[in-house]
Amino acid sequence: MTPRGIADAEQLATLTRILDDYCEQAGIEGSHPAREHLARRLIALFSGGIDSPDDLRMALHSISKDFQTDLRVV
C-alpha cells in the first residue's frame, strides 16, 4: 500500500485510462491545453484522497463544465 496521494503502477495506469477515456469522449486531442489542465486536476483529486474511478470520472465531468471555452477548440 502506498501513502495517500502517491500512485503505484496500477493506480497510475487507472488514472491514465480515466484521462484518456474522458478526453476521447470529449474530443480533446493529446496536445490540447485542456488535457494538461484535466491531468493536473485528476492528480490533485487523487492526492486529496479521491481514488474511486467513478468518483474521479464524475469530478472530471464537473471540472470540464466550469471551462469557459469549448474543450474541442484548439
Summary of the structure (lengths in Angstrom):
residues: 74
radius of gyration: 12.2
end to end distance: 39.5
largest distance: 40.1
contacts: 178
relative contact order: 0.17
helix: 62%
strand: 0%
